[in-house]
Amino acid sequence: MDTETTLYPLTFAPRVLEKVWGGRKLSTRFGKPESQKPLGESWEISAVEGRESIVALGPLAGQNLGELVHSFGARLVGTEILEKYEGEFPLLLKLLDASEDLSVQVHPGHAEAEKIGGDAKSKSEAWLILDVEPGARLVQGLKKGVDRAQLEALVAQDKIEESLRWLE
């Protein structure tokens, strides 16, 4: 690829994924393609291997985000980001439509991921909730006072929900 190519405002083709817990709002509210099955996710920006965003328009159309970072480096993401994330694009932007409860996810912090090694990576998340139905809820960690032994006991009894801090 010609690294002298002028970078321009890039638009990417979203990757829409069917999920059993999904719904219809990605199509009705966000204009994603209709599907007979529930749509759960639309990956808007991704450099996750095998699920990279593809440039939709212009001279770079057809190139994926990982290739662009490799080819353009600091011109695309800036020197500080390029160095901090060792040449990997650090952002994954998704739209989700969850019409059912999602599974509880636990991600290691940076120090824990280094101890685990291999492909383990820390993961920081930020959520922006655009729309909810009355009664919708999310989990924000564990209830105050729940310790490891209590959590392990509840997991063994398939009652982990009792340990979670639910917010409406």
TIROFI-994060 format. One record per residue: x, y, z of N, C-alpha, C, O, CB in turn; residue in three letters. Coordinates in steps of 0.05 Angstrom, whole numbers, plus 5000, padded with zeros to 4 digits. Glycine has a CB too. Layout:
X | Y | Z | X | Y | Z | X | Y | Z | X | Y | Z | X | Y | Z | ala
...
# end
This chain:
5017 | 4977 | 5000 | 5000 | 5000 | 5000 | 5018 | 5025 | 5000 | 5039 | 5025 | 5013 | 4981 | 5000 | 5024 | met
5010 | 5045 | 4986 | 5025 | 5070 | 4984 | 5021 | 5086 | 5010 | 5000 | 5097 | 5015 | 5015 | 5086 | 4959 | asp
5043 | 5088 | 5026 | 5041 | 5102 | 5051 | 5039 | 5132 | 5047 | 5034 | 5147 | 5066 | 5064 | 5096 | 5069 | thr
5042 | 5142 | 5023 | 5039 | 5170 | 5016 | 5009 | 5177 | 5011 | 5002 | 5200 | 5007 | 5056 | 5178 | 4993 | glu
4992 | 5156 | 5010 | 4964 | 5161 | 5005 | 4953 | 5181 | 5026 | 4960 | 5179 | 5049 | 4948 | 5134 | 5007 | thr
4937 | 5199 | 5017 | 4925 | 5218 | 5035 | 4903 | 5204 | 5051 | 4885 | 5192 | 5039 | 4913 | 5242 | 5019 | thr
4905 | 5207 | 5077 | 4884 | 5196 | 5094 | 4860 | 5215 | 5093 | 4864 | 5240 | 5093 | 4894 | 5191 | 5123 | leu
4837 | 5205 | 5093 | 4813 | 5221 | 5091 | 4793 | 5210 | 5112 | 4798 | 5189 | 5124 | 4800 | 5219 | 5062 | tyr
4771 | 5224 | 5117 | 4752 | 5213 | 5137 | 4743 | 5185 | 5128 | 4729 | 5183 | 5108 | 4728 | 5232 | 5141 | pro
4750 | 5166 | 5143 | 4744 | 5138 | 5136 | 4716 | 5130 | 5146 | 4709 | 5136 | 5169 | 4765 | 5119 | 5147 | leu
4702 | 5116 | 5129 | 4677 | 5103 | 5137 | 4680 | 5073 | 5134 | 4693 | 5064 | 5115 | 4652 | 5114 | 5121 | thr
4668 | 5058 | 5152 | 4672 | 5029 | 5153 | 4645 | 5016 | 5150 | 4624 | 5026 | 5159 | 4685 | 5020 | 5179 | phe
4645 | 4993 | 5137 | 4621 | 4976 | 5135 | 4617 | 4962 | 5161 | 4635 | 4948 | 5170 | 4623 | 4956 | 5111 | ala
4594 | 4965 | 5174 | 4589 | 4951 | 5199 | 4586 | 4921 | 5195 | 4578 | 4912 | 5173 | 4564 | 4962 | 5213 | pro
4593 | 4906 | 5215 | 4590 | 4877 | 5215 | 4567 | 4870 | 5234 | 4570 | 4873 | 5258 | 4617 | 4862 | 5224 | arg
4545 | 4861 | 5223 | 4521 | 4855 | 5239 | 4520 | 4826 | 5246 | 4523 | 4809 | 5229 | 4495 | 4864 | 5224 | val
4515 | 4820 | 5272 | 4515 | 4792 | 5281 | 4489 | 4784 | 5294 | 4477 | 4799 | 5310 | 4538 | 4788 | 5302 | leu
4479 | 4761 | 5285 | 4454 | 4750 | 5297 | 4462 | 4738 | 5324 | 4482 | 4725 | 5327 | 4442 | 4729 | 5278 | glu
4444 | 4743 | 5344 | 4448 | 4732 | 5371 | 4421 | 4723 | 5381 | 4401 | 4736 | 5376 | 4461 | 4752 | 5390 | lys
4420 | 4701 | 5395 | 4394 | 4691 | 5406 | 4382 | 4711 | 5425 | 4357 | 4711 | 5428 | 4398 | 4664 | 5419 | val
4398 | 4727 | 5439 | 4388 | 4747 | 5458 | 4382 | 4774 | 5445 | 4374 | 4792 | 5459 | 4408 | 4750 | 5480 | trp
4386 | 4776 | 5419 | 4383 | 4801 | 5405 | 4353 | 4809 | 5401 | 4335 | 4796 | 5412 | 4396 | 4800 | 5378 | gly
4349 | 4830 | 5386 | 4323 | 4840 | 5380 | 4320 | 4851 | 5353 | 4333 | 4842 | 5334 | 4315 | 4861 | 5401 | gly
4304 | 4872 | 5350 | 4299 | 4884 | 5324 | 4308 | 4913 | 5322 | 4307 | 4926 | 5301 | 4269 | 4883 | 5317 | arg
4317 | 4925 | 5345 | 4323 | 4953 | 5345 | 4347 | 4961 | 5328 | 4349 | 4984 | 5319 | 4328 | 4962 | 5373 | lys
4366 | 4943 | 5324 | 4389 | 4951 | 5306 | 4379 | 4957 | 5278 | 4390 | 4975 | 5265 | 4410 | 4928 | 5305 | leu
4358 | 4944 | 5270 | 4346 | 4949 | 5244 | 4328 | 4973 | 5245 | 4330 | 4992 | 5228 | 4331 | 4925 | 5233 | ser
4309 | 4973 | 5264 | 4289 | 4994 | 5264 | 4299 | 5021 | 5274 | 4290 | 5042 | 5264 | 4266 | 4986 | 5282 | thr
4318 | 5022 | 5292 | 4328 | 5047 | 5303 | 4354 | 5056 | 5291 | 4359 | 5080 | 5290 | 4332 | 5045 | 5333 | arg
4370 | 5038 | 5281 | 4397 | 5045 | 5271 | 4401 | 5038 | 5242 | 4424 | 5040 | 5232 | 4417 | 5031 | 5288 | phe
4380 | 5029 | 5228 | 4382 | 5024 | 5199 | 4399 | 5001 | 5190 | 4408 | 5000 | 5167 | 4392 | 5048 | 5187 | gly
4405 | 4982 | 5208 | 4420 | 4959 | 5200 | 4402 | 4940 | 5184 | 4378 | 4942 | 5185 | 4432 | 4944 | 5225 | lys
4414 | 4922 | 5168 | 4398 | 4905 | 5151 | 4378 | 4888 | 5167 | 4385 | 4879 | 5190 | 4417 | 4886 | 5135 | pro
4355 | 4883 | 5156 | 4335 | 4867 | 5169 | 4344 | 4838 | 5168 | 4359 | 4829 | 5150 | 4307 | 4871 | 5156 | glu
4334 | 4822 | 5188 | 4341 | 4794 | 5189 | 4317 | 4779 | 5200 | 4302 | 4789 | 5216 | 4367 | 4790 | 5207 | ser
4315 | 4754 | 5192 | 4294 | 4737 | 5203 | 4300 | 4729 | 5232 | 4282 | 4724 | 5248 | 4290 | 4711 | 5186 | gln
4326 | 4729 | 5239 | 4335 | 4722 | 5266 | 4341 | 4748 | 5281 | 4345 | 4769 | 5269 | 4360 | 4704 | 5265 | lys
4340 | 4747 | 5307 | 4346 | 4771 | 5323 | 4375 | 4780 | 5319 | 4394 | 4764 | 5318 | 4342 | 4765 | 5353 | pro
4378 | 4806 | 5316 | 4405 | 4818 | 5313 | 4413 | 4828 | 5341 | 4399 | 4842 | 5355 | 4405 | 4842 | 5293 | leu
4437 | 4820 | 5349 | 4447 | 4828 | 5375 | 4469 | 4848 | 5375 | 4471 | 4865 | 5393 | 4457 | 4803 | 5389 | gly
4486 | 4848 | 5354 | 4509 | 4866 | 5354 | 4514 | 4877 | 5326 | 4509 | 4864 | 5306 | 4534 | 4851 | 5364 | glu
4523 | 4902 | 5326 | 4534 | 4914 | 5301 | 4561 | 4925 | 5308 | 4564 | 4944 | 5323 | 4514 | 4936 | 5290 | ser
4581 | 4912 | 5297 | 4609 | 4921 | 5303 | 4615 | 4944 | 5284 | 4617 | 4940 | 5259 | 4630 | 4897 | 5299 | trp
4617 | 4968 | 5294 | 4621 | 4992 | 5278 | 4650 | 4997 | 5272 | 4657 | 5005 | 5250 | 4608 | 5016 | 5293 | glu
4667 | 4993 | 5292 | 4696 | 4997 | 5290 | 4710 | 4974 | 5304 | 4705 | 4970 | 5327 | 4705 | 5025 | 5302 | ile
4726 | 4959 | 5289 | 4739 | 4936 | 5301 | 4765 | 4929 | 5286 | 4766 | 4930 | 5262 | 4720 | 4911 | 5300 | ser
4785 | 4923 | 5302 | 4810 | 4912 | 5291 | 4814 | 4884 | 5303 | 4837 | 4873 | 5302 | 4834 | 4930 | 5297 | ala
4793 | 4872 | 5314 | 4795 | 4844 | 5324 | 4800 | 4826 | 5301 | 4786 | 4826 | 5280 | 4768 | 4836 | 5339 | val
4821 | 4809 | 5303 | 4829 | 4792 | 5281 | 4806 | 4774 | 5272 | 4792 | 4761 | 5288 | 4853 | 4774 | 5290 | glu
4801 | 4774 | 5246 | 4779 | 4759 | 5235 | 4753 | 4774 | 5234 | 4734 | 4766 | 5221 | 4776 | 4734 | 5250 | gly
4752 | 4797 | 5248 | 4727 | 4813 | 5249 | 4734 | 4843 | 5245 | 4722 | 4860 | 5257 | 4712 | 4809 | 5276 | arg
4755 | 4848 | 5229 | 4764 | 4875 | 5225 | 4743 | 4891 | 5209 | 4730 | 4881 | 5191 | 4791 | 4875 | 5211 | glu
4742 | 4917 | 5216 | 4725 | 4935 | 5200 | 4738 | 4939 | 5173 | 4763 | 4940 | 5170 | 4721 | 4962 | 5214 | ser
4722 | 4941 | 5152 | 4731 | 4945 | 5125 | 4723 | 4972 | 5116 | 4700 | 4981 | 5119 | 4719 | 4923 | 5106 | ile
4742 | 4987 | 5104 | 4736 | 5014 | 5094 | 4715 | 5011 | 5072 | 4718 | 4995 | 5053 | 4762 | 5028 | 5083 | val
4694 | 5028 | 5073 | 4672 | 5026 | 5055 | 4676 | 5043 | 5029 | 4667 | 5034 | 5008 | 4647 | 5035 | 5068 | ala
4688 | 5066 | 5031 | 4689 | 5084 | 5008 | 4718 | 5095 | 5004 | 4734 | 5095 | 5022 | 4670 | 5107 | 5012 | leu
4722 | 5105 | 4980 | 4747 | 5119 | 4974 | 4770 | 5101 | 4965 | 4766 | 5077 | 4961 | 4756 | 5135 | 4997 | gly
4794 | 5113 | 4962 | 4816 | 5097 | 4951 | 4825 | 5074 | 4969 | 4839 | 5056 | 4960 | 4839 | 5116 | 4947 | pro
4818 | 5075 | 4995 | 4826 | 5054 | 5013 | 4804 | 5033 | 5017 | 4806 | 5015 | 5034 | 4834 | 5065 | 5040 | leu
4782 | 5035 | 5001 | 4760 | 5017 | 5004 | 4770 | 4988 | 5001 | 4786 | 4982 | 4984 | 4738 | 5022 | 4982 | ala
4759 | 4971 | 5018 | 4767 | 4943 | 5018 | 4789 | 4936 | 5038 | 4794 | 4913 | 5044 | 4775 | 4935 | 4990 | gly
4804 | 4956 | 5047 | 4826 | 4951 | 5066 | 4813 | 4948 | 5094 | 4793 | 4961 | 5100 | 4847 | 4974 | 5066 | gln
4825 | 4931 | 5111 | 4815 | 4929 | 5138 | 4830 | 4946 | 5157 | 4853 | 4955 | 5151 | 4815 | 4899 | 5147 | asn
4818 | 4951 | 5180 | 4830 | 4970 | 5199 | 4857 | 4961 | 5209 | 4875 | 4978 | 5213 | 4811 | 4973 | 5223 | leu
4861 | 4936 | 5213 | 4888 | 4926 | 5222 | 4909 | 4932 | 5201 | 4931 | 4940 | 5208 | 4887 | 4896 | 5227 | gly
4902 | 4928 | 5175 | 4921 | 4935 | 5154 | 4928 | 4964 | 5153 | 4950 | 4972 | 5149 | 4909 | 4926 | 5127 | glu
4908 | 4981 | 5158 | 4912 | 5010 | 5158 | 4931 | 5018 | 5180 | 4949 | 5035 | 5176 | 4885 | 5025 | 5161 | leu
4927 | 5007 | 5204 | 4945 | 5013 | 5227 | 4973 | 5004 | 5220 | 4992 | 5019 | 5225 | 4935 | 5000 | 5253 | val
4976 | 4981 | 5208 | 5002 | 4971 | 5201 | 5015 | 4989 | 5180 | 5039 | 4995 | 5182 | 5000 | 4942 | 5190 | his
5000 | 4997 | 5160 | 5011 | 5013 | 5138 | 5016 | 5042 | 5145 | 5036 | 5054 | 5137 | 4992 | 5012 | 5115 | ser
4997 | 5054 | 5160 | 4998 | 5083 | 5165 | 5008 | 5090 | 5193 | 5015 | 5113 | 5198 | 4972 | 5095 | 5160 | phe
5007 | 5071 | 5211 | 5017 | 5075 | 5238 | 5009 | 5101 | 5251 | 4985 | 5107 | 5254 | 5047 | 5074 | 5238 | gly
5029 | 5117 | 5260 | 5024 | 5142 | 5274 | 5008 | 5162 | 5258 | 4994 | 5179 | 5270 | 5050 | 5154 | 5282 | ala
5009 | 5160 | 5232 | 4992 | 5179 | 5215 | 4963 | 5174 | 5220 | 4947 | 5192 | 5217 | 4999 | 5175 | 5185 | arg
4956 | 5149 | 5227 | 4928 | 5142 | 5231 | 4919 | 5146 | 5260 | 4898 | 5157 | 5265 | 4923 | 5114 | 5222 | leu
4936 | 5136 | 5279 | 4927 | 5136 | 5307 | 4943 | 5154 | 5325 | 4936 | 5158 | 5348 | 4929 | 5108 | 5317 | val
4965 | 5165 | 5315 | 4982 | 5182 | 5332 | 5005 | 5166 | 5345 | 5001 | 5142 | 5349 | 4966 | 5196 | 5354 | gly
5027 | 5178 | 5350 | 5051 | 5165 | 5360 | 5046 | 5152 | 5388 | 5053 | 5129 | 5393 | 5074 | 5184 | 5362 | thr
5033 | 5167 | 5405 | 5029 | 5158 | 5433 | 5011 | 5132 | 5433 | 5018 | 5113 | 5447 | 5016 | 5180 | 5450 | glu
4990 | 5132 | 5418 | 4972 | 5109 | 5417 | 4987 | 5085 | 5404 | 4985 | 5063 | 5413 | 4946 | 5115 | 5401 | ile
5001 | 5091 | 5382 | 5015 | 5070 | 5368 | 5035 | 5056 | 5387 | 5037 | 5031 | 5387 | 5030 | 5081 | 5344 | leu
5050 | 5071 | 5403 | 5069 | 5060 | 5421 | 5056 | 5046 | 5445 | 5064 | 5024 | 5452 | 5088 | 5082 | 5431 | glu
5036 | 5059 | 5456 | 5023 | 5048 | 5480 | 5010 | 5021 | 5474 | 5011 | 5003 | 5491 | 5002 | 5068 | 5490 | lys
4998 | 5018 | 5451 | 4984 | 4994 | 5445 | 4999 | 4976 | 5425 | 4988 | 4958 | 5413 | 4957 | 5000 | 5433 | tyr
5025 | 4981 | 5423 | 5043 | 4965 | 5408 | 5033 | 4958 | 5380 | 5034 | 4935 | 5371 | 5049 | 4939 | 5423 | glu
5023 | 4979 | 5366 | 5015 | 4975 | 5338 | 4987 | 4963 | 5334 | 4979 | 4959 | 5312 | 5034 | 4959 | 5325 | gly
4973 | 4959 | 5356 | 4945 | 4948 | 5354 | 4925 | 4971 | 5358 | 4930 | 4988 | 5374 | 4940 | 4925 | 5374 | glu
4904 | 4970 | 5343 | 4883 | 4990 | 5346 | 4867 | 4984 | 5371 | 4857 | 4962 | 5374 | 4863 | 4990 | 5321 | phe
4866 | 5003 | 5390 | 4856 | 4996 | 5417 | 4826 | 4999 | 5422 | 4817 | 4997 | 5445 | 4870 | 5013 | 5436 | pro
4811 | 5004 | 5401 | 4782 | 5009 | 5406 | 4765 | 4990 | 5391 | 4770 | 4983 | 5368 | 4776 | 5038 | 5397 | leu
4744 | 4980 | 5405 | 4723 | 4964 | 5392 | 4697 | 4978 | 5399 | 4690 | 4981 | 5422 | 4723 | 4934 | 5403 | leu
4683 | 4987 | 5378 | 4658 | 5001 | 5382 | 4635 | 4984 | 5371 | 4635 | 4977 | 5347 | 4659 | 5029 | 5368 | leu
4616 | 4978 | 5388 | 4593 | 4961 | 5381 | 4567 | 4974 | 5389 | 4566 | 4989 | 5408 | 4596 | 4933 | 5393 | lys
4547 | 4968 | 5374 | 4519 | 4974 | 5382 | 4507 | 4947 | 5390 | 4511 | 4927 | 5375 | 4502 | 4988 | 5359 | leu
4494 | 4946 | 5413 | 4481 | 4921 | 5422 | 4451 | 4925 | 5425 | 4442 | 4947 | 5432 | 4494 | 4911 | 5448 | leu
4436 | 4905 | 5419 | 4408 | 4904 | 5425 | 4403 | 4878 | 5440 | 4403 | 4856 | 5428 | 4390 | 4906 | 5399 | asp
4399 | 4880 | 5466 | 4395 | 4856 | 5483 | 4366 | 4855 | 5492 | 4358 | 4871 | 5508 | 4414 | 4856 | 5507 | ala
4351 | 4836 | 5481 | 4323 | 4834 | 5490 | 4320 | 4813 | 5512 | 4299 | 4809 | 5523 | 4305 | 4825 | 5466 | ser
4343 | 4800 | 5520 | 4344 | 4782 | 5542 | 4369 | 4788 | 5558 | 4387 | 4802 | 5549 | 4344 | 4752 | 5532 | glu
4371 | 4777 | 5582 | 4395 | 4780 | 5599 | 4419 | 4769 | 5585 | 4418 | 4748 | 5572 | 4391 | 4767 | 5627 | asp
4441 | 4783 | 5587 | 4467 | 4773 | 5576 | 4482 | 4758 | 5598 | 4475 | 4761 | 5622 | 4484 | 4797 | 5565 | leu
4501 | 4743 | 5590 | 4518 | 4729 | 5610 | 4535 | 4748 | 5625 | 4542 | 4770 | 5615 | 4535 | 4707 | 5596 | ser
4543 | 4740 | 5649 | 4561 | 4756 | 5665 | 4589 | 4753 | 5654 | 4598 | 4731 | 5649 | 4560 | 4748 | 5696 | val
4602 | 4775 | 5649 | 4629 | 4775 | 5638 | 4649 | 4785 | 5658 | 4644 | 4805 | 5672 | 4631 | 4792 | 5612 | gln
4672 | 4772 | 5661 | 4693 | 4780 | 5679 | 4718 | 4782 | 5662 | 4727 | 4762 | 5650 | 4696 | 4761 | 5703 | val
4731 | 4805 | 5663 | 4755 | 4809 | 5647 | 4778 | 4815 | 5666 | 4775 | 4831 | 5685 | 4752 | 4832 | 5626 | his
4802 | 4804 | 5662 | 4824 | 4809 | 5680 | 4834 | 4838 | 5676 | 4833 | 4850 | 5655 | 4847 | 4790 | 5675 | pro
4845 | 4849 | 5698 | 4859 | 4874 | 5697 | 4886 | 4870 | 5684 | 4893 | 4847 | 5677 | 4862 | 4887 | 5725 | gly
4901 | 4892 | 5679 | 4926 | 4890 | 5665 | 4946 | 4871 | 5680 | 4958 | 4854 | 5667 | 4939 | 4918 | 5663 | his
4949 | 4874 | 5706 | 4968 | 4858 | 5721 | 4960 | 4828 | 5720 | 4977 | 4811 | 5717 | 4970 | 4867 | 5750 | ala
4934 | 4823 | 5722 | 4924 | 4795 | 5722 | 4929 | 4783 | 5694 | 4936 | 4759 | 5692 | 4895 | 4794 | 5729 | glu
4924 | 4798 | 5673 | 4928 | 4788 | 5646 | 4957 | 4781 | 5641 | 4963 | 4761 | 5628 | 4918 | 4809 | 5625 | ala
4975 | 4797 | 5652 | 5004 | 4791 | 5648 | 5011 | 4766 | 5663 | 5027 | 4750 | 5653 | 5021 | 4815 | 5659 | glu
5000 | 4761 | 5687 | 5005 | 4736 | 5702 | 4995 | 4712 | 5687 | 5008 | 4691 | 5685 | 4992 | 4738 | 5730 | lys
4970 | 4714 | 5675 | 4958 | 4692 | 5660 | 4975 | 4686 | 5636 | 4979 | 4662 | 5629 | 4929 | 4699 | 5653 | ile
4984 | 4707 | 5622 | 5000 | 4703 | 5598 | 4984 | 4693 | 5574 | 4960 | 4695 | 5574 | 5023 | 4684 | 5603 | gly
4998 | 4683 | 5554 | 4985 | 4673 | 5530 | 4970 | 4696 | 5516 | 4980 | 4718 | 5513 | 4966 | 4650 | 5536 | gly
4945 | 4690 | 5508 | 4928 | 4710 | 5494 | 4912 | 4727 | 5513 | 4897 | 4744 | 5504 | 4910 | 4696 | 5475 | asp
4915 | 4723 | 5539 | 4899 | 4739 | 5558 | 4906 | 4768 | 5556 | 4930 | 4776 | 5557 | 4903 | 4728 | 5587 | ala
4886 | 4785 | 5554 | 4890 | 4814 | 5553 | 4870 | 4827 | 5572 | 4848 | 4818 | 5576 | 4886 | 4825 | 5524 | lys
4879 | 4850 | 5584 | 4861 | 4865 | 5600 | 4840 | 4878 | 5582 | 4845 | 4882 | 5558 | 4876 | 4886 | 5618 | ser
4819 | 4886 | 5594 | 4798 | 4898 | 5578 | 4784 | 4920 | 5594 | 4772 | 4914 | 5615 | 4777 | 4877 | 5568 | lys
4785 | 4944 | 5585 | 4771 | 4966 | 5597 | 4746 | 4971 | 5580 | 4747 | 4970 | 5555 | 4788 | 4992 | 5599 | ser
4724 | 4976 | 5593 | 4699 | 4980 | 5578 | 4686 | 5005 | 5587 | 4688 | 5014 | 5610 | 4680 | 4956 | 5582 | glu
4672 | 5018 | 5568 | 4654 | 5040 | 5574 | 4628 | 5035 | 5559 | 4629 | 5027 | 5536 | 4668 | 5068 | 5566 | ala
4607 | 5039 | 5572 | 4581 | 5034 | 5560 | 4565 | 5061 | 5559 | 4565 | 5076 | 5579 | 4565 | 5013 | 5576 | trp
4552 | 5066 | 5537 | 4534 | 5088 | 5534 | 4507 | 5076 | 5527 | 4504 | 5064 | 5506 | 4544 | 5108 | 5512 | leu
4488 | 5079 | 5545 | 4462 | 5066 | 5541 | 4444 | 5086 | 5526 | 4439 | 5108 | 5537 | 4449 | 5058 | 5568 | ile
4436 | 5079 | 5503 | 4420 | 5097 | 5486 | 4390 | 5094 | 5490 | 4375 | 5114 | 5486 | 4427 | 5092 | 5457 | leu
4381 | 5071 | 5497 | 4352 | 5066 | 5500 | 4347 | 5041 | 5517 | 4362 | 5022 | 5514 | 4339 | 5063 | 5472 | asp
4327 | 5043 | 5534 | 4320 | 5019 | 5550 | 4289 | 5017 | 5552 | 4275 | 5037 | 5549 | 4333 | 5021 | 5578 | val
4280 | 4993 | 5556 | 4252 | 4989 | 5562 | 4248 | 4992 | 5592 | 4267 | 4989 | 5608 | 4243 | 4960 | 5553 | glu
4223 | 4999 | 5601 | 4218 | 5001 | 5630 | 4225 | 4975 | 5643 | 4219 | 4953 | 5633 | 4188 | 5008 | 5635 | pro
4239 | 4977 | 5666 | 4247 | 4953 | 5681 | 4274 | 4941 | 5673 | 4283 | 4922 | 5685 | 4226 | 4932 | 5678 | gly
4286 | 4953 | 5652 | 4312 | 4943 | 5644 | 4332 | 4947 | 5666 | 4330 | 4965 | 5683 | 4322 | 4958 | 5618 | ala
4352 | 4929 | 5667 | 4372 | 4931 | 5689 | 4399 | 4921 | 5679 | 4401 | 4908 | 5659 | 4363 | 4914 | 5713 | arg
4419 | 4929 | 5694 | 4446 | 4920 | 5688 | 4460 | 4914 | 5715 | 4450 | 4921 | 5736 | 4462 | 4942 | 5673 | leu
4482 | 4900 | 5712 | 4498 | 4892 | 5736 | 4522 | 4911 | 5738 | 4536 | 4916 | 5719 | 4507 | 4862 | 5734 | val
4526 | 4920 | 5763 | 4550 | 4935 | 5769 | 4565 | 4922 | 5792 | 4563 | 4930 | 5815 | 4543 | 4965 | 5776 | gln
4579 | 4901 | 5785 | 4596 | 4887 | 5804 | 4580 | 4870 | 5823 | 4557 | 4861 | 5817 | 4612 | 4906 | 5820 | gly
4591 | 4865 | 5847 | 4579 | 4848 | 5867 | 4566 | 4865 | 5888 | 4573 | 4888 | 5892 | 4600 | 4829 | 5880 | leu
4546 | 4853 | 5902 | 4534 | 4867 | 5925 | 4556 | 4872 | 5946 | 4575 | 4856 | 5948 | 4511 | 4850 | 5937 | lys
4553 | 4893 | 5961 | 4572 | 4900 | 5982 | 4574 | 4877 | 6002 | 4554 | 4867 | 6011 | 4564 | 4926 | 5996 | lys
4598 | 4869 | 6008 | 4603 | 4849 | 6028 | 4606 | 4820 | 6017 | 4613 | 4802 | 6032 | 4581 | 4849 | 6048 | gly
4600 | 4816 | 5992 | 4603 | 4789 | 5981 | 4633 | 4783 | 5978 | 4647 | 4797 | 5964 | 4588 | 4786 | 5953 | val
4642 | 4762 | 5991 | 4670 | 4754 | 5989 | 4674 | 4731 | 5970 | 4654 | 4720 | 5960 | 4682 | 4748 | 6017 | asp
4698 | 4723 | 5966 | 4705 | 4701 | 5947 | 4691 | 4675 | 5955 | 4680 | 4661 | 5937 | 4735 | 4697 | 5946 | arg
4691 | 4668 | 5980 | 4679 | 4643 | 5989 | 4648 | 4643 | 5983 | 4637 | 4623 | 5974 | 4684 | 4638 | 6019 | ala
4635 | 4665 | 5989 | 4606 | 4667 | 5984 | 4601 | 4665 | 5954 | 4582 | 4652 | 5945 | 4595 | 4693 | 5995 | gln
4617 | 4679 | 5938 | 4614 | 4679 | 5909 | 4617 | 4651 | 5898 | 4601 | 4642 | 5882 | 4633 | 4698 | 5896 | leu
4638 | 4637 | 5907 | 4643 | 4610 | 5898 | 4620 | 4591 | 5905 | 4612 | 4574 | 5889 | 4669 | 4599 | 5909 | glu
4609 | 4595 | 5929 | 4586 | 4578 | 5938 | 4562 | 4583 | 5920 | 4548 | 4564 | 5912 | 4580 | 4583 | 5968 | ala
4556 | 4608 | 5915 | 4533 | 4615 | 5898 | 4537 | 4605 | 5869 | 4518 | 4596 | 5857 | 4529 | 4646 | 5898 | leu
4561 | 4607 | 5859 | 4567 | 4596 | 5832 | 4561 | 4566 | 5832 | 4549 | 4556 | 5813 | 4596 | 4602 | 5823 | val
4571 | 4552 | 5852 | 4567 | 4523 | 5854 | 4538 | 4515 | 5855 | 4530 | 4494 | 5846 | 4582 | 4512 | 5878 | ala
4521 | 4533 | 5866 | 4492 | 4528 | 5868 | 4477 | 4539 | 5845 | 4452 | 4538 | 5844 | 4482 | 4540 | 5894 | gln
4491 | 4550 | 5825 | 4479 | 4563 | 5802 | 4460 | 4586 | 5810 | 4439 | 4590 | 5799 | 4463 | 4542 | 5785 | asp
4470 | 4601 | 5830 | 4454 | 4624 | 5841 | 4471 | 4650 | 5841 | 4468 | 4666 | 5858 | 4445 | 4618 | 5869 | lys
4488 | 4653 | 5821 | 4506 | 4676 | 5821 | 4491 | 4702 | 5821 | 4501 | 4722 | 5831 | 4524 | 4674 | 5797 | ile
4467 | 4703 | 5809 | 4451 | 4727 | 5808 | 4446 | 4740 | 5836 | 4444 | 4764 | 5838 | 4424 | 4722 | 5794 | glu
4445 | 4722 | 5856 | 4441 | 4732 | 5883 | 4464 | 4749 | 5894 | 4461 | 4764 | 5913 | 4436 | 4709 | 5902 | glu
4487 | 4746 | 5882 | 4511 | 4761 | 5891 | 4515 | 4787 | 5876 | 4532 | 4803 | 5884 | 4536 | 4744 | 5888 | ser
4500 | 4791 | 5855 | 4504 | 4814 | 5837 | 4489 | 4839 | 5846 | 4468 | 4838 | 5857 | 4496 | 4807 | 5809 | leu
4502 | 4862 | 5841 | 4490 | 4888 | 5847 | 4474 | 4897 | 5822 | 4487 | 4905 | 5802 | 4512 | 4909 | 5855 | arg
4448 | 4895 | 5823 | 4431 | 4902 | 5800 | 4423 | 4931 | 5801 | 4415 | 4941 | 5823 | 4406 | 4883 | 5799 | trp
4424 | 4945 | 5779 | 4415 | 4973 | 5777 | 4394 | 4975 | 5755 | 4397 | 4964 | 5733 | 4439 | 4992 | 5771 | leu
4371 | 4988 | 5762 | 4350 | 4991 | 5742 | 4357 | 5016 | 5725 | 4341 | 5022 | 5706 | 4323 | 4994 | 5755 | glu
# end
